[in-house]
């Protein structure tokens, strides 16, 4: 399973059906957008054996929604799926609540 597939599957299992890489042009909430950057790791013979995917997920929901339980569900689902335990911080959106999760996962080259 690719990292993209793992992210989508994990977020869906947490009860969030809209999962988009990059920006989401719609207005159905809640939704998650995500991106990641990759760092090589675990070198052997001058070549990386694994790639660390540093993931950034934005959970976005309406300001009137109490998202505390959803945040915990998503955080726990990511960790259970093999990601590092996610850090969680508020985003800067004004009209909606944006919670940012940052975590990583290693994948073979």
Secondary structure, 3 states (H helix, E strand, C coil): CCHHHHHHHHHHHCCCCEEEECCCCCCCCCEEEEEEEEEEEEEECCEEEEEEEEEEEEEEEECCCCCHHHHHHHHHHHHHCCCCCCEEEECCCCCEEEEEEEEEEEEEC
